[in-house]
Amino acid sequence: MRLEGGQLLRVAGANGAGKTSLLRLMCGLLAPSEGEVLWRGQPLAAQREAWGRELVYLGHAAALKDDLSPLDNLQTACTLGGQDVARADALQALADAGLRGFERSTARRLSQGQRRRCGLARLVLARSAPLWVLDEPFNALDSAATAWLEGLVRGQLRRGGAVVLTSHQGVALDDAVHQVLTL
């Protein structure tokens, strides 16, 4: 399979079919038992550090530290991903995600939807990353947050970035150039 810039790959399948495992393979978090995963024509293992800077992977869990604020969680995630982010930009990303007024609360006080939006705020700051890999990004989102995320995905595709995602929800991305891989 080949994914070009500007394309969306939806990975579909029943629970336990291997969707998350496939995404983890794509990100280099699991080693394939057969074949290989290439980025820009080269094996991932040969370019581990560069690959990490070109990828944003958001798993199905929010991956937040409960004792940190959304602002601290977002800045930490960006730093770990090799991205230097100004505090003002992080605050704006959280506001864009619908978290204005919650930036300095502890993450443990957030609802599931707010926790999800906190993690997804990283996408606002990762517009230059050529690949987004998103595992069930629409889970726990209300209709406004779903529309916001759909807009982020469309923007990434228009900029020539690629998006790989899994989703059990019907999302309004049917106008995007996409492929569907069913496991």
Secondary structure, 3 states (H helix, E strand, C coil): CCCCCCCEEEEECCCCCCHHHHHHHHCCCCCCCCCCCEECCEEHHHHHHHHHHHEEEECCCCCCCCCCCHHHHHHHHHHHCCCCCCHHHHHHHHHHCCCCCCCCCCHHHCCHHHHHHHHHHHHHHCCCCCEEEEECCCCCCCHHHHHHHHHHHHHHHHCCCEEEEECCCCCCCCCCCEEEEEC
